[in-house]
Amino acid sequence: MSPVIEISGLRKTFRSLRRGEKVALDGFDMEVSAGQVHGFLGPNGSGKTTTLRALLGLVRADSGSMRIFGVSSRDYASVAHRVGAIVESPQFFGNFSGAKTLRLLAMAGGVPDERVLQTLTTVGLADRRSDPVKSYSLGMKQRLAVASALLKRPELLILDEPANGLDPAGMHEMRTLLRGLAAAGVTVLISSHLLSEIEQVCDTVTIISHGRRVVHGPVGAILAGHDEGCYRVRVADPDLAARLLGDARVEDGAVVVSGVTDPAWITETLGRQGLWLTELTRVAPDLERVFLDLTSAPQVPQPGAPREIELEVTR
């Protein structure tokens, strides 16, 4: 089956009299398979929103190719009815109710009126459908935006920061919604800063930095690829334990040791010296740490160097 989204060698440069030339995308690649929830991550200014806007035909790329459902982005109009999208913060008329807002969008898009209540129910706003949007919290407005993207039953859903403003319960509901959509065959692309949410809900991720892809692949495989065999150890004398274990450091009274393939080595090494463990916990890598490691240092490409570092993990 062909990927739902294919982006290859995408390049976009912005020019202004005051700031001069700014390269937003520098040969960016991305691929999203059908039925996945795919996370799109990157620091502010890394090119995420520019990528989404280019994919949806809202800005013109300088070069590269983009395909949705196998169709070139130049012919996006032919597949637009199969795509629902929220890019950046949507704006609504504050005096309109949530139901009236969606009803107007449904009329404009030729969507049956019964979809209004269905989508409001799906995002948990059915009980507030008659209230004016100006009375909605930020999280409720975000749910209304997601409802607007779901009106036409899209096969591809593109969401820019869908959990923005949601409380923990709302985030849980959003995760459940997105996983349910994927289970029903909808492909979901999420751009987000909430790395813990991405780790919980996404099957695969792409990380962008300085306009270039730095890593992509299944979430579990990427985390496994950054597993340093790290354990947290608590003993009576952490400084002595750190010296005995070698590649270790003391943090908050505990010893953190890396490069361990068999944790039994830790207990044996410390036990020989009469240091008895009160805690031995594996410190698993998380997406936030991987993200910071990959995007914290500026990238200066060398002539002839590949665009993507060797940490890429593919399925």
SEKE-369307 format. One record per residue (C-alpha): residue number from 1; residue in three letters; x, y, z. Coordinates in Angstrom, 3 decimals. Example, Ala and Ser with C-alpha at 12.3 -4.5 7.8 and 13.67 -1.06 7.14 Angstrom:
BEGIN
@k 1, r Ala, px 12.300, py -4.500, pz 7.800
@k 2, r Ser, px 13.670, py -1.060, pz 7.140
***
This chain:
BEGIN
@k 1, r Met, px 0.000, py 0.000, pz 0.000
@k 2, r Ser, px 1.337, py 3.433, pz -0.966
@k 3, r Pro, px 1.996, py 5.947, pz 1.827
@k 4, r Val, px -0.777, py 8.446, pz 2.472
@k 5, r Ile, px 1.775, py 11.290, pz 2.702
@k 6, r Glu, px 5.080, py 11.393, pz 0.798
@k 7, r Ile, px 7.389, py 14.409, pz 1.058
@k 8, r Ser, px 10.808, py 14.365, pz -0.579
@k 9, r Gly, px 13.520, py 17.027, pz -0.748
@k 10, r Leu, px 11.182, py 19.835, pz 0.316
@k 11, r Arg, px 12.827, py 23.236, pz 0.358
@k 12, r Lys, px 11.310, py 26.588, pz 1.261
@k 13, r Thr, px 13.049, py 29.936, pz 1.701
@k 14, r Phe, px 11.430, py 33.118, pz 2.979
@k 15, r Arg, px 12.823, py 36.520, pz 2.060
@k 16, r Ser, px 12.193, py 39.908, pz 3.609
@k 17, r Leu, px 13.862, py 43.316, pz 3.422
@k 18, r Arg, px 14.436, py 43.426, pz 7.170
@k 19, r Arg, px 15.558, py 39.850, pz 7.882
@k 20, r Gly, px 16.958, py 38.866, pz 4.519
@k 21, r Glu, px 16.780, py 35.203, pz 3.511
@k 22, r Lys, px 15.651, py 32.493, pz 5.938
@k 23, r Val, px 15.733, py 28.824, pz 5.003
@k 24, r Ala, px 12.655, py 27.226, pz 6.597
@k 25, r Leu, px 12.976, py 23.795, pz 4.960
@k 26, r Asp, px 16.234, py 22.382, pz 3.661
@k 27, r Gly, px 15.591, py 19.162, pz 1.756
@k 28, r Phe, px 13.015, py 17.795, pz 4.196
@k 29, r Asp, px 11.620, py 14.244, pz 3.806
@k 30, r Met, px 8.630, py 12.600, pz 5.492
@k 31, r Glu, px 6.474, py 9.548, pz 4.906
@k 32, r Val, px 3.261, py 8.588, pz 6.689
@k 33, r Ser, px 1.644, py 5.186, pz 6.176
@k 34, r Ala, px -2.084, py 4.507, pz 6.127
@k 35, r Gly, px -3.861, py 3.940, pz 9.434
@k 36, r Gln, px -1.043, py 5.350, pz 11.556
@k 37, r Val, px -1.003, py 8.089, pz 14.154
@k 38, r His, px 2.206, py 9.868, pz 13.159
@k 39, r Gly, px 3.864, py 12.478, pz 15.370
@k 40, r Phe, px 5.639, py 15.457, pz 13.804
@k 41, r Leu, px 8.072, py 17.029, pz 16.279
@k 42, r Gly, px 10.546, py 19.868, pz 16.231
@k 43, r Pro, px 11.600, py 23.014, pz 18.111
@k 44, r Asn, px 9.914, py 26.350, pz 17.425
@k 45, r Gly, px 11.044, py 27.620, pz 14.040
@k 46, r Ser, px 12.198, py 24.197, pz 12.855
@k 47, r Gly, px 9.819, py 24.117, pz 9.876
@k 48, r Lys, px 6.837, py 22.087, pz 11.138
@k 49, r Thr, px 4.084, py 24.579, pz 10.339
@k 50, r Thr, px 5.704, py 25.537, pz 7.040
@k 51, r Thr, px 5.698, py 21.857, pz 6.071
@k 52, r Leu, px 2.003, py 21.470, pz 6.888
@k 53, r Arg, px 1.082, py 24.676, pz 5.077
@k 54, r Ala, px 3.043, py 23.611, pz 2.003
@k 55, r Leu, px 1.441, py 20.161, pz 2.070
@k 56, r Leu, px -2.039, py 21.728, pz 2.137
@k 57, r Gly, px -1.230, py 24.209, pz -0.626
@k 58, r Leu, px -1.256, py 27.256, pz 1.651
@k 59, r Val, px 2.314, py 28.222, pz 0.738
@k 60, r Arg, px 4.354, py 27.365, pz -2.344
@k 61, r Ala, px 7.534, py 25.366, pz -1.816
@k 62, r Asp, px 10.675, py 26.326, pz -3.739
@k 63, r Ser, px 11.473, py 22.740, pz -4.705
@k 64, r Gly, px 10.844, py 19.122, pz -3.771
@k 65, r Ser, px 7.818, py 16.878, pz -4.164
@k 66, r Met, px 4.722, py 16.248, pz -2.017
@k 67, r Arg, px 2.026, py 13.649, pz -2.562
@k 68, r Ile, px -1.209, py 12.955, pz -0.673
@k 69, r Phe, px -2.975, py 9.680, pz -1.485
@k 70, r Gly, px -0.521, py 9.378, pz -4.367
@k 71, r Val, px -1.642, py 12.713, pz -5.857
@k 72, r Ser, px 0.763, py 15.616, pz -6.277
@k 73, r Ser, px 0.121, py 18.510, pz -3.922
@k 74, r Arg, px -0.261, py 20.673, pz -7.032
@k 75, r Asp, px -3.575, py 18.839, pz -7.545
@k 76, r Tyr, px -4.586, py 19.040, pz -3.892
@k 77, r Ala, px -8.093, py 20.173, pz -4.821
@k 78, r Ser, px -8.840, py 16.694, pz -6.145
@k 79, r Val, px -8.218, py 15.071, pz -2.732
@k 80, r Ala, px -9.187, py 17.957, pz -0.432
@k 81, r His, px -12.514, py 16.275, pz 0.402
@k 82, r Arg, px -10.553, py 13.361, pz 1.904
@k 83, r Val, px -8.502, py 15.577, pz 4.231
@k 84, r Gly, px -9.420, py 17.350, pz 7.467
@k 85, r Ala, px -6.884, py 19.790, pz 8.867
@k 86, r Ile, px -6.175, py 22.308, pz 11.614
@k 87, r Val, px -3.063, py 24.393, pz 11.047
@k 88, r Glu, px -2.191, py 26.963, pz 13.710
@k 89, r Ser, px -4.917, py 28.384, pz 15.972
@k 90, r Pro, px -8.359, py 28.453, pz 14.314
@k 91, r Gln, px -10.535, py 31.517, pz 14.837
@k 92, r Phe, px -14.290, py 31.399, pz 15.480
@k 93, r Phe, px -17.020, py 34.030, pz 15.848
@k 94, r Gly, px -17.457, py 34.421, pz 19.590
@k 95, r Asn, px -21.198, py 35.164, pz 19.472
@k 96, r Phe, px -21.982, py 32.020, pz 17.477
@k 97, r Ser, px -22.729, py 28.793, pz 19.304
@k 98, r Gly, px -20.622, py 25.718, pz 18.711
@k 99, r Ala, px -23.504, py 24.097, pz 16.816
@k 100, r Lys, px -24.084, py 27.163, pz 14.616
@k 101, r Thr, px -20.370, py 27.375, pz 13.861
@k 102, r Leu, px -20.259, py 23.787, pz 12.646
@k 103, r Arg, px -23.590, py 24.106, pz 10.833
@k 104, r Leu, px -22.242, py 26.973, pz 8.744
@k 105, r Leu, px -19.103, py 24.983, pz 7.952
@k 106, r Ala, px -21.212, py 21.971, pz 7.047
@k 107, r Met, px -23.378, py 24.049, pz 4.688
@k 108, r Ala, px -20.302, py 25.531, pz 3.022
@k 109, r Gly, px -18.757, py 22.091, pz 2.546
@k 110, r Gly, px -21.891, py 20.267, pz 1.442
@k 111, r Val, px -21.850, py 18.118, pz 4.578
@k 112, r Pro, px -25.165, py 16.677, pz 5.909
@k 113, r Asp, px -26.531, py 18.585, pz 8.905
@k 114, r Glu, px -26.652, py 15.457, pz 11.096
@k 115, r Arg, px -22.852, py 15.425, pz 11.130
@k 116, r Val, px -22.889, py 18.541, pz 13.347
@k 117, r Leu, px -24.266, py 16.803, pz 16.424
@k 118, r Gln, px -22.291, py 13.640, pz 15.664
@k 119, r Thr, px -18.959, py 15.449, pz 15.633
@k 120, r Leu, px -19.800, py 17.582, pz 18.673
@k 121, r Thr, px -20.616, py 14.369, pz 20.530
@k 122, r Thr, px -17.375, py 12.793, pz 19.349
@k 123, r Val, px -15.272, py 15.623, pz 20.822
@k 124, r Gly, px -17.328, py 15.938, pz 24.014
@k 125, r Leu, px -19.092, py 19.236, pz 23.294
@k 126, r Ala, px -22.665, py 18.061, pz 22.737
@k 127, r Asp, px -23.810, py 19.435, pz 26.115
@k 128, r Arg, px -22.335, py 22.876, pz 25.310
@k 129, r Arg, px -23.427, py 23.037, pz 21.676
@k 130, r Ser, px -25.881, py 25.917, pz 22.267
@k 131, r Asp, px -23.437, py 28.062, pz 24.259
@k 132, r Pro, px -21.594, py 30.923, pz 22.537
@k 133, r Val, px -18.033, py 30.117, pz 21.570
@k 134, r Lys, px -16.761, py 33.129, pz 23.540
@k 135, r Ser, px -17.795, py 31.278, pz 26.719
@k 136, r Tyr, px -15.651, py 28.272, pz 25.794
@k 137, r Ser, px -12.324, py 27.615, pz 27.469
@k 138, r Leu, px -9.183, py 27.320, pz 25.323
@k 139, r Gly, px -9.447, py 23.551, pz 25.502
@k 140, r Met, px -13.095, py 23.604, pz 24.401
@k 141, r Lys, px -12.230, py 25.817, pz 21.449
@k 142, r Gln, px -9.549, py 23.317, pz 20.528
@k 143, r Arg, px -12.130, py 20.520, pz 20.623
@k 144, r Leu, px -14.420, py 22.591, pz 18.418
@k 145, r Ala, px -11.577, py 22.978, pz 15.945
@k 146, r Val, px -11.061, py 19.213, pz 15.883
@k 147, r Ala, px -14.807, py 18.784, pz 15.337
@k 148, r Ser, px -14.637, py 21.116, pz 12.338
@k 149, r Ala, px -11.862, py 18.985, pz 10.856
@k 150, r Leu, px -13.913, py 15.809, pz 11.376
@k 151, r Leu, px -17.118, py 17.091, pz 9.758
@k 152, r Lys, px -16.547, py 15.511, pz 6.332
@k 153, r Arg, px -15.344, py 12.140, pz 7.704
@k 154, r Pro, px -11.756, py 12.591, pz 6.456
@k 155, r Glu, px -9.448, py 9.714, pz 5.586
@k 156, r Leu, px -6.471, py 11.878, pz 6.590
@k 157, r Leu, px -6.565, py 14.150, pz 9.629
@k 158, r Ile, px -3.813, py 16.751, pz 10.065
@k 159, r Leu, px -3.722, py 18.437, pz 13.466
@k 160, r Asp, px -1.400, py 21.205, pz 14.634
@k 161, r Glu, px -1.201, py 21.129, pz 18.469
@k 162, r Pro, px -4.546, py 19.347, pz 19.055
@k 163, r Ala, px -4.010, py 19.040, pz 22.843
@k 164, r Asn, px -3.278, py 22.740, pz 23.330
@k 165, r Gly, px -5.207, py 24.028, pz 26.355
@k 166, r Leu, px -6.623, py 20.646, pz 27.357
@k 167, r Asp, px -6.581, py 19.523, pz 30.979
@k 168, r Pro, px -5.378, py 15.977, pz 31.817
@k 169, r Ala, px -8.874, py 14.538, pz 31.376
@k 170, r Gly, px -9.219, py 16.313, pz 28.035
@k 171, r Met, px -5.846, py 14.996, pz 26.899
@k 172, r His, px -6.934, py 11.472, pz 27.771
@k 173, r Glu, px -10.134, py 11.945, pz 25.760
@k 174, r Met, px -8.126, py 13.304, pz 22.822
@k 175, r Arg, px -5.795, py 10.285, pz 22.923
@k 176, r Thr, px -8.782, py 7.955, pz 22.963
@k 177, r Leu, px -10.358, py 9.830, pz 20.051
@k 178, r Leu, px -7.210, py 9.719, pz 17.914
@k 179, r Arg, px -6.549, py 6.036, pz 18.608
@k 180, r Gly, px -10.180, py 5.283, pz 17.780
@k 181, r Leu, px -9.913, py 7.148, pz 14.476
@k 182, r Ala, px -6.761, py 5.226, pz 13.585
@k 183, r Ala, px -8.462, py 1.939, pz 14.470
@k 184, r Ala, px -11.248, py 2.912, pz 12.059
@k 185, r Gly, px -8.698, py 3.419, pz 9.270
@k 186, r Val, px -8.141, py 7.187, pz 9.481
@k 187, r Thr, px -4.530, py 8.308, pz 9.099
@k 188, r Val, px -3.606, py 11.001, pz 11.640
@k 189, r Leu, px -0.656, py 13.401, pz 11.463
@k 190, r Ile, px -0.061, py 15.369, pz 14.681
@k 191, r Ser, px 2.304, py 18.276, pz 15.164
@k 192, r Ser, px 2.812, py 18.860, pz 18.881
@k 193, r His, px 5.124, py 20.134, pz 21.616
@k 194, r Leu, px 3.657, py 17.726, pz 24.192
@k 195, r Leu, px 6.193, py 14.940, pz 23.855
@k 196, r Ser, px 4.674, py 12.737, pz 26.536
@k 197, r Glu, px 1.370, py 12.794, pz 24.656
@k 198, r Ile, px 3.079, py 11.966, pz 21.354
@k 199, r Glu, px 4.872, py 9.045, pz 23.007
@k 200, r Gln, px 1.579, py 7.652, pz 24.284
@k 201, r Val, px -0.586, py 8.087, pz 21.200
@k 202, r Cys, px 1.687, py 7.823, pz 18.147
@k 203, r Asp, px 2.803, py 4.752, pz 16.219
@k 204, r Thr, px 5.614, py 6.553, pz 14.403
@k 205, r Val, px 7.338, py 9.941, pz 14.572
@k 206, r Thr, px 9.383, py 12.305, pz 12.472
@k 207, r Ile, px 11.657, py 14.832, pz 14.191
@k 208, r Ile, px 12.700, py 17.941, pz 12.277
@k 209, r Ser, px 15.439, py 20.387, pz 13.224
@k 210, r His, px 16.714, py 23.368, pz 11.213
@k 211, r Gly, px 14.482, py 22.373, pz 8.307
@k 212, r Arg, px 15.887, py 18.851, pz 8.040
@k 213, r Arg, px 14.664, py 15.459, pz 9.166
@k 214, r Val, px 16.938, py 14.094, pz 11.868
@k 215, r Val, px 15.144, py 10.876, pz 12.790
@k 216, r His, px 12.001, py 8.952, pz 11.908
@k 217, r Gly, px 10.446, py 5.570, pz 12.521
@k 218, r Pro, px 8.347, py 3.617, pz 15.035
@k 219, r Val, px 8.336, py 5.228, pz 18.485
@k 220, r Gly, px 9.371, py 2.020, pz 20.264
@k 221, r Ala, px 12.256, py 1.367, pz 17.884
@k 222, r Ile, px 13.587, py 4.920, pz 18.215
@k 223, r Leu, px 13.487, py 4.737, pz 22.006
@k 224, r Ala, px 15.184, py 1.329, pz 21.946
@k 225, r Gly, px 17.878, py 2.774, pz 19.706
@k 226, r His, px 18.669, py 5.367, pz 22.392
@k 227, r Asp, px 18.625, py 2.946, pz 25.322
@k 228, r Glu, px 21.977, py 3.413, pz 27.095
@k 229, r Gly, px 21.469, py 0.597, pz 29.595
@k 230, r Cys, px 20.872, py 3.100, pz 32.382
@k 231, r Tyr, px 19.917, py 2.163, pz 35.964
@k 232, r Arg, px 19.228, py 4.104, pz 39.165
@k 233, r Val, px 20.807, py 2.624, pz 42.309
@k 234, r Arg, px 20.363, py 3.612, pz 45.972
@k 235, r Val, px 22.870, py 2.516, pz 48.610
@k 236, r Ala, px 24.176, py 3.870, pz 51.924
@k 237, r Asp, px 27.309, py 5.358, pz 50.310
@k 238, r Pro, px 26.437, py 6.618, pz 46.802
@k 239, r Asp, px 29.823, py 8.289, pz 46.207
@k 240, r Leu, px 31.694, py 5.027, pz 46.806
@k 241, r Ala, px 29.182, py 3.144, pz 44.660
@k 242, r Ala, px 29.679, py 5.604, pz 41.787
@k 243, r Arg, px 33.458, py 5.056, pz 41.911
@k 244, r Leu, px 33.032, py 1.284, pz 41.929
@k 245, r Leu, px 30.572, py 1.246, pz 39.040
@k 246, r Gly, px 32.692, py 3.379, pz 36.714
@k 247, r Asp, px 30.380, py 5.080, pz 34.194
@k 248, r Ala, px 28.161, py 6.523, pz 36.917
@k 249, r Arg, px 27.121, py 9.779, pz 38.541
@k 250, r Val, px 25.302, py 10.782, pz 41.715
@k 251, r Glu, px 21.942, py 12.541, pz 41.277
@k 252, r Asp, px 19.652, py 13.416, pz 44.217
@k 253, r Gly, px 21.337, py 10.896, pz 46.481
@k 254, r Ala, px 21.057, py 8.054, pz 43.962
@k 255, r Val, px 23.674, py 6.598, pz 41.630
@k 256, r Val, px 22.840, py 6.638, pz 37.922
@k 257, r Val, px 24.976, py 4.160, pz 35.981
@k 258, r Ser, px 25.029, py 3.714, pz 32.203
@k 259, r Gly, px 26.188, py 1.031, pz 29.798
@k 260, r Val, px 24.840, py -1.883, pz 31.837
@k 261, r Thr, px 23.849, py -5.017, pz 29.898
@k 262, r Asp, px 23.086, py -7.187, pz 32.948
@k 263, r Pro, px 21.860, py -5.485, pz 36.171
@k 264, r Ala, px 23.116, py -8.474, pz 38.167
@k 265, r Trp, px 26.613, py -7.025, pz 37.616
@k 266, r Ile, px 25.607, py -4.002, pz 39.700
@k 267, r Thr, px 24.460, py -6.066, pz 42.685
@k 268, r Glu, px 27.526, py -8.301, pz 42.471
@k 269, r Thr, px 29.994, py -5.397, pz 42.189
@k 270, r Leu, px 28.524, py -3.479, pz 45.117
@k 271, r Gly, px 27.813, py -6.554, pz 47.214
@k 272, r Arg, px 31.500, py -7.504, pz 47.210
@k 273, r Gln, px 32.187, py -4.201, pz 48.976
@k 274, r Gly, px 29.358, py -4.600, pz 51.482
@k 275, r Leu, px 27.119, py -2.065, pz 49.761
@k 276, r Trp, px 23.579, py -3.430, pz 49.785
@k 277, r Leu, px 20.994, py -2.022, pz 47.395
@k 278, r Thr, px 17.761, py -0.439, pz 48.564
@k 279, r Glu, px 16.736, py 0.417, pz 44.995
@k 280, r Leu, px 17.637, py -0.841, pz 41.529
@k 281, r Thr, px 15.476, py 0.751, pz 38.831
@k 282, r Arg, px 15.911, py 0.746, pz 35.085
@k 283, r Val, px 15.867, py 4.257, pz 33.624
@k 284, r Ala, px 14.158, py 3.808, pz 30.260
@k 285, r Pro, px 14.688, py 6.413, pz 27.546
@k 286, r Asp, px 11.744, py 8.683, pz 26.814
@k 287, r Leu, px 10.855, py 10.734, pz 23.769
@k 288, r Glu, px 11.599, py 14.028, pz 25.521
@k 289, r Arg, px 15.223, py 13.039, pz 26.185
@k 290, r Val, px 15.683, py 11.728, pz 22.637
@k 291, r Phe, px 14.151, py 14.930, pz 21.260
@k 292, r Leu, px 16.428, py 17.182, pz 23.325
@k 293, r Asp, px 19.506, py 15.161, pz 22.391
@k 294, r Leu, px 18.721, py 15.422, pz 18.684
@k 295, r Thr, px 17.650, py 19.061, pz 18.512
@k 296, r Ser, px 19.596, py 20.933, pz 21.214
@k 297, r Ala, px 22.838, py 21.405, pz 19.263
@k 298, r Pro, px 22.779, py 23.512, pz 16.075
@k 299, r Gln, px 23.437, py 21.525, pz 12.926
@k 300, r Val, px 26.049, py 22.819, pz 10.519
@k 301, r Pro, px 25.903, py 20.658, pz 7.399
@k 302, r Gln, px 29.235, py 19.829, pz 5.794
@k 303, r Pro, px 29.726, py 19.650, pz 2.022
@k 304, r Gly, px 28.659, py 16.255, pz 0.801
@k 305, r Ala, px 27.303, py 15.225, pz 4.206
@k 306, r Pro, px 24.012, py 13.322, pz 4.352
@k 307, r Arg, px 20.968, py 15.284, pz 5.417
@k 308, r Glu, px 19.993, py 12.774, pz 8.080
@k 309, r Ile, px 22.084, py 11.572, pz 10.988
@k 310, r Glu, px 22.747, py 7.872, pz 11.450
@k 311, r Leu, px 20.234, py 7.531, pz 14.279
@k 312, r Glu, px 17.396, py 6.984, pz 11.807
@k 313, r Val, px 15.306, py 3.928, pz 12.580
@k 314, r Thr, px 12.986, py 2.614, pz 9.902
@k 315, r Arg, px 10.443, py -0.145, pz 9.887
***
